[in-house]
Amino acid sequence: MDKIAWFLLPSRDNRAVPVQFPKEAEKEMARSLREFLSAELDIEVGNLQTGLLLNFFLSEIAPTVYNQAIADAGRYLHGAMTELPAVCFEPEYQYSERKKLDAQKRSKAR
């Protein structure tokens, strides 16, 4: 499947990694943009103009959206990790406590 690289994102080793969309997704984005421009702004544009505008949006605006999504995901994961000990905690070394509770239950049952 052909993919189009629209913008670059930094990787862990600080190399730019292209964000790629399948060719079909690119066509659908362009179609949607053309429909929006026509319906909402009464502007008719051709394929070249749509491609240029889409490229501008994806190279200039999409990284901001991406960065915000990563920040939101980071906050969510941080919150989940903070709650992890409370959610997944298992008491340790409970033999003595269990013995005491068992003894109390037996004495109450008598």
Distance bins in CASP14 RR format, pairs under 12 A and 6 or more apart:
PFRMAT RR
TARGET T0000
AUTHOR 0000-0000-0000
RMODE 2
METHOD distances of the structure
MODEL  1
1 20 0 0 0 0 1 0 0 0 0 0 0
1 21 0 0 0 0 0 1 0 0 0 0 0
1 22 1 0 1 0 0 0 0 0 0 0 0
1 23 1 0 0 1 0 0 0 0 0 0 0
1 24 1 0 0 1 0 0 0 0 0 0 0
1 25 0 0 0 0 1 0 0 0 0 0 0
1 26 0 0 0 0 0 1 0 0 0 0 0
2 20 0 0 0 0 1 0 0 0 0 0 0
2 21 0 0 0 0 1 0 0 0 0 0 0
2 22 1 0 0 1 0 0 0 0 0 0 0
2 23 1 0 1 0 0 0 0 0 0 0 0
2 24 0 0 0 0 1 0 0 0 0 0 0
2 25 0 0 0 0 0 1 0 0 0 0 0
2 26 0 0 0 0 1 0 0 0 0 0 0
2 27 0 0 0 0 0 1 0 0 0 0 0
3 18 0 0 0 0 1 0 0 0 0 0 0
3 19 0 0 0 0 1 0 0 0 0 0 0
3 20 1 1 0 0 0 0 0 0 0 0 0
3 21 1 0 0 1 0 0 0 0 0 0 0
3 22 1 0 1 0 0 0 0 0 0 0 0
3 23 1 0 0 1 0 0 0 0 0 0 0
3 24 0 0 0 0 1 0 0 0 0 0 0
3 25 0 0 0 0 1 0 0 0 0 0 0
3 26 0 0 0 0 1 0 0 0 0 0 0
4 18 0 0 0 0 1 0 0 0 0 0 0
4 19 0 0 0 0 1 0 0 0 0 0 0
4 20 1 0 0 1 0 0 0 0 0 0 0
4 21 1 0 1 0 0 0 0 0 0 0 0
4 22 0 0 0 0 1 0 0 0 0 0 0
4 23 1 0 0 1 0 0 0 0 0 0 0
4 24 0 0 0 0 0 1 0 0 0 0 0
4 25 0 0 0 0 1 0 0 0 0 0 0
4 26 1 0 1 0 0 0 0 0 0 0 0
4 27 0 0 0 0 1 0 0 0 0 0 0
4 29 0 0 0 0 1 0 0 0 0 0 0
4 30 0 0 0 0 0 1 0 0 0 0 0
4 51 0 0 0 0 0 1 0 0 0 0 0
4 54 0 0 0 0 1 0 0 0 0 0 0
4 55 0 0 0 0 1 0 0 0 0 0 0
4 58 0 0 0 0 1 0 0 0 0 0 0
4 59 0 0 0 0 0 1 0 0 0 0 0
5 16 0 0 0 0 1 0 0 0 0 0 0
5 17 0 0 0 0 1 0 0 0 0 0 0
5 18 1 1 0 0 0 0 0 0 0 0 0
5 19 1 0 0 1 0 0 0 0 0 0 0
5 20 1 0 1 0 0 0 0 0 0 0 0
5 21 0 0 0 0 1 0 0 0 0 0 0
5 22 0 0 0 0 0 1 0 0 0 0 0
5 23 0 0 0 0 0 1 0 0 0 0 0
5 26 0 0 0 0 0 1 0 0 0 0 0
5 55 0 0 0 0 0 1 0 0 0 0 0
5 58 0 0 0 0 1 0 0 0 0 0 0
5 59 0 0 0 0 0 1 0 0 0 0 0
5 62 0 0 0 0 0 1 0 0 0 0 0
6 18 1 0 0 1 0 0 0 0 0 0 0
6 19 1 0 0 1 0 0 0 0 0 0 0
6 20 1 0 0 1 0 0 0 0 0 0 0
6 21 1 0 0 1 0 0 0 0 0 0 0
6 22 0 0 0 0 0 1 0 0 0 0 0
6 25 0 0 0 0 0 1 0 0 0 0 0
6 26 0 0 0 0 1 0 0 0 0 0 0
6 29 0 0 0 0 1 0 0 0 0 0 0
6 30 0 0 0 0 0 1 0 0 0 0 0
6 51 0 0 0 0 0 1 0 0 0 0 0
6 54 0 0 0 0 1 0 0 0 0 0 0
6 55 1 0 0 1 0 0 0 0 0 0 0
6 56 0 0 0 0 0 1 0 0 0 0 0
6 57 0 0 0 0 1 0 0 0 0 0 0
6 58 1 1 0 0 0 0 0 0 0 0 0
6 59 1 0 0 1 0 0 0 0 0 0 0
6 60 0 0 0 0 0 1 0 0 0 0 0
6 61 0 0 0 0 0 1 0 0 0 0 0
6 62 1 0 0 1 0 0 0 0 0 0 0
6 63 0 0 0 0 1 0 0 0 0 0 0
6 66 0 0 0 0 0 1 0 0 0 0 0
7 16 0 0 0 0 1 0 0 0 0 0 0
7 17 0 0 0 0 0 1 0 0 0 0 0
7 18 1 0 0 1 0 0 0 0 0 0 0
7 19 1 0 1 0 0 0 0 0 0 0 0
7 20 0 0 0 0 1 0 0 0 0 0 0
7 21 0 0 0 0 0 1 0 0 0 0 0
7 54 0 0 0 0 0 1 0 0 0 0 0
7 55 0 0 0 0 1 0 0 0 0 0 0
7 56 0 0 0 0 0 1 0 0 0 0 0
7 57 0 0 0 0 1 0 0 0 0 0 0
7 58 1 0 1 0 0 0 0 0 0 0 0
7 59 1 0 1 0 0 0 0 0 0 0 0
7 60 0 0 0 0 1 0 0 0 0 0 0
7 61 0 0 0 0 1 0 0 0 0 0 0
7 62 1 0 1 0 0 0 0 0 0 0 0
7 63 1 0 1 0 0 0 0 0 0 0 0
7 64 0 0 0 0 0 1 0 0 0 0 0
7 65 0 0 0 0 0 1 0 0 0 0 0
7 66 0 0 0 0 1 0 0 0 0 0 0
7 67 0 0 0 0 0 1 0 0 0 0 0
8 14 0 0 0 0 0 1 0 0 0 0 0
8 15 0 0 0 0 1 0 0 0 0 0 0
8 16 1 1 0 0 0 0 0 0 0 0 0
8 17 1 0 0 1 0 0 0 0 0 0 0
8 18 1 0 1 0 0 0 0 0 0 0 0
8 19 1 0 0 1 0 0 0 0 0 0 0
8 20 0 0 0 0 0 1 0 0 0 0 0
8 58 0 0 0 0 0 1 0 0 0 0 0
8 59 0 0 0 0 1 0 0 0 0 0 0
8 62 0 0 0 0 0 1 0 0 0 0 0
8 63 0 0 0 0 1 0 0 0 0 0 0
8 66 0 0 0 0 0 1 0 0 0 0 0
9 15 0 0 0 0 1 0 0 0 0 0 0
9 16 1 0 0 1 0 0 0 0 0 0 0
9 17 1 0 1 0 0 0 0 0 0 0 0
9 18 1 0 0 1 0 0 0 0 0 0 0
9 19 1 0 1 0 0 0 0 0 0 0 0
9 20 0 0 0 0 0 1 0 0 0 0 0
9 58 0 0 0 0 0 1 0 0 0 0 0
9 59 0 0 0 0 0 1 0 0 0 0 0
9 62 0 0 0 0 1 0 0 0 0 0 0
9 63 1 0 0 1 0 0 0 0 0 0 0
9 64 0 0 0 0 0 1 0 0 0 0 0
9 65 0 0 0 0 0 1 0 0 0 0 0
9 66 1 0 0 1 0 0 0 0 0 0 0
9 67 0 0 0 0 1 0 0 0 0 0 0
9 69 0 0 0 0 0 1 0 0 0 0 0
9 70 0 0 0 0 1 0 0 0 0 0 0
10 16 1 0 0 1 0 0 0 0 0 0 0
10 17 1 0 0 1 0 0 0 0 0 0 0
10 18 0 0 0 0 0 1 0 0 0 0 0
10 19 0 0 0 0 0 1 0 0 0 0 0
10 63 0 0 0 0 1 0 0 0 0 0 0
10 66 0 0 0 0 0 1 0 0 0 0 0
10 67 0 0 0 0 0 1 0 0 0 0 0
10 70 0 0 0 0 0 1 0 0 0 0 0
11 17 1 0 1 0 0 0 0 0 0 0 0
11 18 0 0 0 0 0 1 0 0 0 0 0
11 19 0 0 0 0 0 1 0 0 0 0 0
16 63 0 0 0 0 0 1 0 0 0 0 0
17 66 0 0 0 0 0 1 0 0 0 0 0
18 58 0 0 0 0 0 1 0 0 0 0 0
18 59 0 0 0 0 0 1 0 0 0 0 0
19 25 0 0 0 0 0 1 0 0 0 0 0
19 26 0 0 0 0 0 1 0 0 0 0 0
19 58 0 0 0 0 1 0 0 0 0 0 0
19 59 0 0 0 0 1 0 0 0 0 0 0
19 62 1 0 0 1 0 0 0 0 0 0 0
19 63 0 0 0 0 1 0 0 0 0 0 0
19 65 0 0 0 0 0 1 0 0 0 0 0
19 66 1 0 0 1 0 0 0 0 0 0 0
20 26 0 0 0 0 1 0 0 0 0 0 0
20 58 0 0 0 0 0 1 0 0 0 0 0
21 27 0 0 0 0 1 0 0 0 0 0 0
21 28 0 0 0 0 1 0 0 0 0 0 0
21 29 1 0 0 1 0 0 0 0 0 0 0
21 30 0 0 0 0 0 1 0 0 0 0 0
21 54 0 0 0 0 0 1 0 0 0 0 0
21 55 0 0 0 0 0 1 0 0 0 0 0
21 58 0 0 0 0 1 0 0 0 0 0 0
21 62 0 0 0 0 0 1 0 0 0 0 0
22 28 0 0 0 0 1 0 0 0 0 0 0
22 29 0 0 0 0 0 1 0 0 0 0 0
23 29 0 0 0 0 0 1 0 0 0 0 0
23 30 0 0 0 0 0 1 0 0 0 0 0
24 30 0 0 0 0 0 1 0 0 0 0 0
24 31 0 0 0 0 0 1 0 0 0 0 0
25 31 0 0 0 0 0 1 0 0 0 0 0
25 32 0 0 0 0 0 1 0 0 0 0 0
25 54 0 0 0 0 0 1 0 0 0 0 0
25 58 0 0 0 0 0 1 0 0 0 0 0
26 32 0 0 0 0 0 1 0 0 0 0 0
26 33 0 0 0 0 0 1 0 0 0 0 0
26 47 0 0 0 0 0 1 0 0 0 0 0
26 50 0 0 0 0 0 1 0 0 0 0 0
26 51 0 0 0 0 1 0 0 0 0 0 0
26 54 1 0 0 1 0 0 0 0 0 0 0
26 55 0 0 0 0 1 0 0 0 0 0 0
26 58 0 0 0 0 1 0 0 0 0 0 0
27 33 0 0 0 0 0 1 0 0 0 0 0
27 34 0 0 0 0 0 1 0 0 0 0 0
27 47 0 0 0 0 1 0 0 0 0 0 0
27 50 0 0 0 0 0 1 0 0 0 0 0
27 51 0 0 0 0 0 1 0 0 0 0 0
27 54 0 0 0 0 0 1 0 0 0 0 0
28 34 0 0 0 0 0 1 0 0 0 0 0
28 35 0 0 0 0 0 1 0 0 0 0 0
28 50 0 0 0 0 0 1 0 0 0 0 0
28 54 0 0 0 0 0 1 0 0 0 0 0
29 35 0 0 0 0 0 1 0 0 0 0 0
29 36 0 0 0 0 0 1 0 0 0 0 0
29 50 0 0 0 0 1 0 0 0 0 0 0
29 51 0 0 0 0 1 0 0 0 0 0 0
29 53 0 0 0 0 0 1 0 0 0 0 0
29 54 1 0 1 0 0 0 0 0 0 0 0
29 55 0 0 0 0 0 1 0 0 0 0 0
29 57 0 0 0 0 1 0 0 0 0 0 0
29 58 0 0 0 0 1 0 0 0 0 0 0
29 62 0 0 0 0 0 1 0 0 0 0 0
30 36 0 0 0 0 0 1 0 0 0 0 0
30 37 0 0 0 0 0 1 0 0 0 0 0
30 45 0 0 0 0 1 0 0 0 0 0 0
30 46 0 0 0 0 1 0 0 0 0 0 0
30 47 1 0 0 1 0 0 0 0 0 0 0
30 48 0 0 0 0 0 1 0 0 0 0 0
30 49 0 0 0 0 0 1 0 0 0 0 0
30 50 1 0 1 0 0 0 0 0 0 0 0
30 51 1 0 1 0 0 0 0 0 0 0 0
30 52 0 0 0 0 0 1 0 0 0 0 0
30 53 0 0 0 0 1 0 0 0 0 0 0
30 54 1 0 1 0 0 0 0 0 0 0 0
30 55 0 0 0 0 1 0 0 0 0 0 0
30 57 0 0 0 0 0 1 0 0 0 0 0
30 58 0 0 0 0 0 1 0 0 0 0 0
31 37 0 0 0 0 0 1 0 0 0 0 0
31 38 0 0 0 0 0 1 0 0 0 0 0
31 45 0 0 0 0 0 1 0 0 0 0 0
31 46 0 0 0 0 0 1 0 0 0 0 0
31 47 0 0 0 0 0 1 0 0 0 0 0
31 50 0 0 0 0 1 0 0 0 0 0 0
31 51 0 0 0 0 0 1 0 0 0 0 0
31 54 0 0 0 0 0 1 0 0 0 0 0
32 38 0 0 0 0 0 1 0 0 0 0 0
32 39 0 0 0 0 0 1 0 0 0 0 0
32 40 0 0 0 0 0 1 0 0 0 0 0
32 50 0 0 0 0 1 0 0 0 0 0 0
32 53 0 0 0 0 0 1 0 0 0 0 0
32 54 0 0 0 0 1 0 0 0 0 0 0
32 57 0 0 0 0 0 1 0 0 0 0 0
33 39 0 0 0 0 0 1 0 0 0 0 0
33 40 0 0 0 0 0 1 0 0 0 0 0
33 41 0 0 0 0 0 1 0 0 0 0 0
33 43 0 0 0 0 0 1 0 0 0 0 0
33 45 0 0 0 0 1 0 0 0 0 0 0
33 46 0 0 0 0 0 1 0 0 0 0 0
33 47 0 0 0 0 0 1 0 0 0 0 0
33 49 0 0 0 0 1 0 0 0 0 0 0
33 50 1 0 1 0 0 0 0 0 0 0 0
33 51 0 0 0 0 1 0 0 0 0 0 0
33 52 0 0 0 0 0 1 0 0 0 0 0
33 53 1 0 0 1 0 0 0 0 0 0 0
33 54 1 0 1 0 0 0 0 0 0 0 0
33 55 0 0 0 0 0 1 0 0 0 0 0
33 56 0 0 0 0 0 1 0 0 0 0 0
33 57 1 0 0 1 0 0 0 0 0 0 0
33 58 0 0 0 0 0 1 0 0 0 0 0
34 40 0 0 0 0 0 1 0 0 0 0 0
34 41 0 0 0 0 0 1 0 0 0 0 0
34 43 0 0 0 0 1 0 0 0 0 0 0
34 44 0 0 0 0 1 0 0 0 0 0 0
34 45 1 0 0 1 0 0 0 0 0 0 0
34 46 1 0 0 1 0 0 0 0 0 0 0
34 47 0 0 0 0 1 0 0 0 0 0 0
34 48 0 0 0 0 0 1 0 0 0 0 0
34 49 0 0 0 0 1 0 0 0 0 0 0
34 50 1 0 1 0 0 0 0 0 0 0 0
34 51 0 0 0 0 1 0 0 0 0 0 0
34 53 0 0 0 0 1 0 0 0 0 0 0
34 54 0 0 0 0 1 0 0 0 0 0 0
35 41 0 0 0 0 0 1 0 0 0 0 0
35 43 0 0 0 0 0 1 0 0 0 0 0
35 44 0 0 0 0 0 1 0 0 0 0 0
35 45 0 0 0 0 0 1 0 0 0 0 0
35 50 0 0 0 0 0 1 0 0 0 0 0
36 42 0 0 0 0 0 1 0 0 0 0 0
36 43 0 0 0 0 1 0 0 0 0 0 0
36 44 0 0 0 0 0 1 0 0 0 0 0
36 45 0 0 0 0 0 1 0 0 0 0 0
36 50 0 0 0 0 0 1 0 0 0 0 0
36 53 0 0 0 0 0 1 0 0 0 0 0
36 54 0 0 0 0 0 1 0 0 0 0 0
36 57 0 0 0 0 0 1 0 0 0 0 0
37 43 1 0 1 0 0 0 0 0 0 0 0
37 44 1 0 0 1 0 0 0 0 0 0 0
37 45 1 0 1 0 0 0 0 0 0 0 0
37 46 0 0 0 0 1 0 0 0 0 0 0
37 49 0 0 0 0 1 0 0 0 0 0 0
37 50 1 0 0 1 0 0 0 0 0 0 0
37 51 0 0 0 0 0 1 0 0 0 0 0
37 53 0 0 0 0 1 0 0 0 0 0 0
37 54 0 0 0 0 0 1 0 0 0 0 0
37 57 0 0 0 0 0 1 0 0 0 0 0
38 44 1 0 1 0 0 0 0 0 0 0 0
38 45 0 0 0 0 1 0 0 0 0 0 0
38 46 0 0 0 0 0 1 0 0 0 0 0
38 49 0 0 0 0 0 1 0 0 0 0 0
38 50 0 0 0 0 0 1 0 0 0 0 0
41 53 0 0 0 0 0 1 0 0 0 0 0
43 49 0 0 0 0 1 0 0 0 0 0 0
43 50 0 0 0 0 0 1 0 0 0 0 0
43 53 0 0 0 0 0 1 0 0 0 0 0
44 50 0 0 0 0 0 1 0 0 0 0 0
45 51 0 0 0 0 1 0 0 0 0 0 0
45 52 0 0 0 0 1 0 0 0 0 0 0
45 53 1 0 0 1 0 0 0 0 0 0 0
45 54 0 0 0 0 0 1 0 0 0 0 0
46 52 0 0 0 0 1 0 0 0 0 0 0
46 53 0 0 0 0 1 0 0 0 0 0 0
46 54 0 0 0 0 0 1 0 0 0 0 0
47 53 0 0 0 0 0 1 0 0 0 0 0
47 54 0 0 0 0 0 1 0 0 0 0 0
48 54 0 0 0 0 0 1 0 0 0 0 0
48 55 0 0 0 0 0 1 0 0 0 0 0
49 55 0 0 0 0 0 1 0 0 0 0 0
49 56 0 0 0 0 0 1 0 0 0 0 0
50 56 0 0 0 0 0 1 0 0 0 0 0
50 57 0 0 0 0 0 1 0 0 0 0 0
51 57 0 0 0 0 1 0 0 0 0 0 0
51 58 0 0 0 0 1 0 0 0 0 0 0
51 59 0 0 0 0 0 1 0 0 0 0 0
52 58 0 0 0 0 0 1 0 0 0 0 0
52 59 0 0 0 0 0 1 0 0 0 0 0
52 60 0 0 0 0 0 1 0 0 0 0 0
53 59 0 0 0 0 0 1 0 0 0 0 0
53 60 0 0 0 0 0 1 0 0 0 0 0
53 61 0 0 0 0 0 1 0 0 0 0 0
54 60 0 0 0 0 0 1 0 0 0 0 0
54 61 0 0 0 0 0 1 0 0 0 0 0
54 62 0 0 0 0 0 1 0 0 0 0 0
55 61 0 0 0 0 0 1 0 0 0 0 0
55 62 0 0 0 0 0 1 0 0 0 0 0
56 62 0 0 0 0 0 1 0 0 0 0 0
57 63 0 0 0 0 0 1 0 0 0 0 0
57 64 0 0 0 0 0 1 0 0 0 0 0
57 65 0 0 0 0 1 0 0 0 0 0 0
58 64 0 0 0 0 0 1 0 0 0 0 0
58 65 0 0 0 0 1 0 0 0 0 0 0
58 66 0 0 0 0 0 1 0 0 0 0 0
59 66 0 0 0 0 0 1 0 0 0 0 0
60 66 0 0 0 0 0 1 0 0 0 0 0
61 67 0 0 0 0 0 1 0 0 0 0 0
61 68 0 0 0 0 0 1 0 0 0 0 0
62 68 0 0 0 0 0 1 0 0 0 0 0
62 69 0 0 0 0 0 1 0 0 0 0 0
63 69 0 0 0 0 0 1 0 0 0 0 0
63 70 0 0 0 0 0 1 0 0 0 0 0
64 70 0 0 0 0 0 1 0 0 0 0 0
64 71 0 0 0 0 0 1 0 0 0 0 0
65 71 0 0 0 0 0 1 0 0 0 0 0
65 72 0 0 0 0 0 1 0 0 0 0 0
66 72 0 0 0 0 0 1 0 0 0 0 0
66 73 0 0 0 0 0 1 0 0 0 0 0
67 73 0 0 0 0 0 1 0 0 0 0 0
67 74 0 0 0 0 0 1 0 0 0 0 0
68 74 0 0 0 0 0 1 0 0 0 0 0
68 75 0 0 0 0 0 1 0 0 0 0 0
69 75 0 0 0 0 0 1 0 0 0 0 0
69 76 0 0 0 0 0 1 0 0 0 0 0
70 76 0 0 0 0 0 1 0 0 0 0 0
70 77 0 0 0 0 0 1 0 0 0 0 0
71 77 0 0 0 0 0 1 0 0 0 0 0
71 78 0 0 0 0 0 1 0 0 0 0 0
72 78 0 0 0 0 0 1 0 0 0 0 0
72 79 0 0 0 0 0 1 0 0 0 0 0
73 79 0 0 0 0 0 1 0 0 0 0 0
73 80 0 0 0 0 0 1 0 0 0 0 0
74 80 0 0 0 0 1 0 0 0 0 0 0
74 81 0 0 0 0 1 0 0 0 0 0 0
74 82 0 0 0 0 0 1 0 0 0 0 0
75 81 0 0 0 0 0 1 0 0 0 0 0
75 82 0 0 0 0 0 1 0 0 0 0 0
76 82 0 0 0 0 0 1 0 0 0 0 0
76 83 0 0 0 0 0 1 0 0 0 0 0
77 83 0 0 0 0 0 1 0 0 0 0 0
77 84 0 0 0 0 0 1 0 0 0 0 0
78 84 0 0 0 0 0 1 0 0 0 0 0
79 85 0 0 0 0 0 1 0 0 0 0 0
79 86 0 0 0 0 0 1 0 0 0 0 0
79 87 0 0 0 0 0 1 0 0 0 0 0
80 86 0 0 0 0 0 1 0 0 0 0 0
80 87 0 0 0 0 1 0 0 0 0 0 0
80 88 0 0 0 0 0 1 0 0 0 0 0
81 87 0 0 0 0 0 1 0 0 0 0 0
81 88 0 0 0 0 0 1 0 0 0 0 0
83 89 0 0 0 0 0 1 0 0 0 0 0
91 97 1 0 0 1 0 0 0 0 0 0 0
91 98 0 0 0 0 0 1 0 0 0 0 0
93 99 0 0 0 0 0 1 0 0 0 0 0
94 100 0 0 0 0 0 1 0 0 0 0 0
94 101 0 0 0 0 1 0 0 0 0 0 0
94 102 0 0 0 0 0 1 0 0 0 0 0
95 101 0 0 0 0 0 1 0 0 0 0 0
95 102 0 0 0 0 0 1 0 0 0 0 0
96 102 0 0 0 0 0 1 0 0 0 0 0
96 103 0 0 0 0 0 1 0 0 0 0 0
97 103 0 0 0 0 0 1 0 0 0 0 0
97 104 0 0 0 0 0 1 0 0 0 0 0
98 104 0 0 0 0 0 1 0 0 0 0 0
98 105 0 0 0 0 0 1 0 0 0 0 0
99 105 0 0 0 0 0 1 0 0 0 0 0
99 106 0 0 0 0 0 1 0 0 0 0 0
100 106 0 0 0 0 0 1 0 0 0 0 0
100 107 0 0 0 0 0 1 0 0 0 0 0
101 107 0 0 0 0 0 1 0 0 0 0 0
101 108 0 0 0 0 0 1 0 0 0 0 0
102 108 0 0 0 0 0 1 0 0 0 0 0
102 109 0 0 0 0 0 1 0 0 0 0 0
103 109 0 0 0 0 0 1 0 0 0 0 0
103 110 0 0 0 0 0 1 0 0 0 0 0
104 110 0 0 0 0 0 1 0 0 0 0 0
END
